[in-house]
Amino acid sequence: MLRHGTHIGAIALTFLIGLGAEASWAATAIPKGFLLTEARATAPQSEDDRNEMWWTVSSRMAQPLEVNPCGAKKYGDGRTAMRTIRLKTSAPASSSEQLVLYKSVNAAKAALDKLRTDVRRCAKGENGYRYSAKPLRIGDDAVWVKYSKRTQKNELHGSFAAVARRGKALIIYTRDGGSYTAGSLTGPAKTMAAKVCKISGVCA
């Protein structure tokens, strides 16, 4: 359920969209309800779901990117807004959606370049994880990251991420555990790469 302030504001927004107008917001803010999983993450859960699925939603900027091969703990990278949604299930499995807005296109480019560099520099990352990356065709620039944990020669499980840049925004979708199906990360990343341009100044 999208939250746009008052009930009257929501009606007005619906009317404008019905007329073909696109919603826009300030480039330094991420509106409530904007992320693709946010409506589900913030909706009331049934008792069964509460015992099987655990959502967290955070707008704190002082936290790492969801793909963080070198375990960075300082983030002086020009962020202006950030939202992270995580889901853990009893399967066990986890997934996340993260949107980060930067002060400039160059700052967003630098953040993605640093992530690529970190994948190479810390290919054998913390806690036994091994990282690899390859290019993706999403937004202005994108990378596919796989990281897996191994014991000697055995891969215990794999995790995957689609990381894309569109203008001043960095978009991240991850999945850990369970089976990966084609498009389950790249599909949402493409959707958000188009949607994020509704935030004024991000794609200008």
Salt bridges, closest charged atoms under 4 A:
GLU38 OE1 - ARG83 NH1 3.34
GLU66 OE2 - ARG86 NH2 2.79
ASP77 OD2 - ARG79 NE 3.05
ASP113 OD1 - ARG116 NH1 3.52
ASP118 OD2 - LYS114 NZ 2.80
ASP118 OD1 - ARG121 NH2 3.15
ASP140 OD2 - ARG165 NH1 3.61
ASP141 OD1 - ARG116 NH2 2.63
GLU155 OE1 - ARG150 NH2 3.52
ASP176 OD1 - HIS157 NE2 3.65
